[in-house]
Amino acid sequence: MGKTNWGILTLGMLFISFLLLVDVAWALKNVCPRCGLVIANLELTTCIRCGKIVNKCMQCGTVNPIKNDHCSKCNASLAESRIQRTIATETRADLQLGESPRAKIDVELEQIRHKAEKDGLTAEQGARQVELLTAMGWWSQVNTAANDFTTRFPEAEETPDVAANRVIALRHLGFLAIEDGDLETAREFLQTGLALDPNDRRTKNLLKKIADKN
């Protein structure tokens, strides 16, 4: 195997190890990654033995108290940051940890979830959540989140955009149901979408496809 292939394999193994270790970071958040000291005072931000910053957010750079599980400024999860900071800068750059569009969406979704748990979901956050889920192609979650948004914020100015994303999700769900041979479920998805947007031609075409099968 050539050097290039070995390099790719090594980077892949490091990335898998990173994913597996994220959960461990929660349990080790009060252990200094440099000297291994167990820090009892969780209000501190640096190790009392070697001075290393222990809980710095890799998303916005904020230095947080050791006790924090989410960044006090941007609400990003600090578990991943604790792991990333133990990986050499060059390796992080090679792996592009946290830099892919999907990773960035995951971070923003987690921020919205955490803010909602603390202060309640706002219409702006709910609409953004639906937009991000649509970008990820998670159609069932889009449908659920959009339906929840409509229930919570029936008069919100973001409603048209949320409805448009839900129509897209329902169309995909309908298509997938057709592919699975579940025409009744497909019809339900598509009819719900058509009720939201009676002019959506793709939804009409899929409903016609179902009618032709019967």
Secondary structure, DSSP 8 states (H G I E B T S, - for coil): --HHHHHHHHHHHHHHHHHHHHHHHHHTTTB-TTT--B---TT-SB-TTT--B--B-TTT--B--TT-SB-TTT--BHHHHHHHTTS-HHHHHHHTTTTSHHHHHHHHHHHHHHHHHHH---HHHHHHHHHHHHHHT-HHHHHHHHHHHHHH-TT-TTHHHHHHHHHHHHHHHHHHHHHTT-HHHHHHHHHHHHHH-TT-HHHHHHHHHHHHH-
